[in-house]
Amino acid sequence: MSDSGESDVRDTSPNVCASVSGESDAQGAKTGVQLSVSPESDTRDGTDIPQSVPRHIVQDVVGYDSHMRRFAWLIAIGVAAIILGVAVGMLFSPEGSVLGPSPVNDVLVTVCTLVGAIVGLALLIPAGIMHGDFRRRHPYVQDFYTDEDKSRASVVLAIGVAIGAVLILAGVCVRVFCDVLVADGDAGWPDSVLLACVAAAVFCFIMSGMTHDKVNVDKYNREAEEESVREGRSVPHPTMSESDRFYRRLTGAICGVIMLLATVVALLMLFLGTAGSDADAWMKVFWVPWPIGGVLCGVVDIIVSLVKEARRR
């Protein structure tokens, strides 16, 4: 009797596992994740796990993690390349060129700046298109990251911010040292070193920040939902109310205006800096409006969030 009973259990177990696996595959095709069942028997840390206890593990089957990592690299390198192009161009600044007085200095400044801009845009534009297409094809992704993954992303963010801050301080120290102690303080290379440090710091900020945002799948789903609503597509798993959508649109509109104004100011500073020697100082700091605009966008996001919470009470 016991042998027959054991045989029945062994015969039915594969069917049960196959049924669960089939259901998980069907669910994975709809939600972008897959529920996998571990084998019937397993050993962990020398302890036998009962065969009758299946463990469901959510897996990434749409390539969300690899896509977000690729997206972060493209954005970080693209922005850093634009700043680095300006940094290299500062080496040939007419007043302190490493080549000395030369008629090609202005040409080299323009060429280096344009090359940096072209390389940056060649990375940023495809990255944006690629991310938009991925979000359109996968408007909802179930959160498959563990608590350990999210803790690791927080550590990466802290390290990236710390390294970026150190790089900026190092660049500022080089610039101040040249102004105070070095005879050729008006040379272009100190400004170039400062901007190169800023480019490296911006890379660290963006890379660590996007790595941290990657594990916030709820944020991805909200942004994909907003895009679907704007384009009139159906939302498979709505997570936001009409009020939340309004405040999100308000924040985006205000931040868009701020960054456009920052771009206008930066371009005016850049072209005024090339108009004559009296205004050359503006050219050296033309990039400043963009980080200021980013900080102001953060302030706007905080204020709008507080207003939203106050109106709900």
Secondary structure, DSSP 8 states (H G I E B T S, - for coil): -HHHHHHHHHHHHHHHHHHHHHHHHHHHHHHSEEEEE--SSEEETTEEE-TT---EEEEE-S-HHHHHHHHHHHHHHHHHHHHHHHHHHHTT-TTT-TT-S-TTHHHHHHHHHHHHHHHHHHHHHHHHHHHHHHHHH-S-------HHHHHHHHHHHHHHHHHHHHHHHHHHHHHHHHHHH-TTTTSSHHHHHHHHHHHHHHHHHHHHHHHHHHT-HHHHHHHHHHHHHHTT---SS----HHHHHHHHHHHHHHHHHHHHHHHHHHHHHHHHTT-GGGHHHHHTTTTHHHHHHHHHHHHHHHHHHHHHHHH-
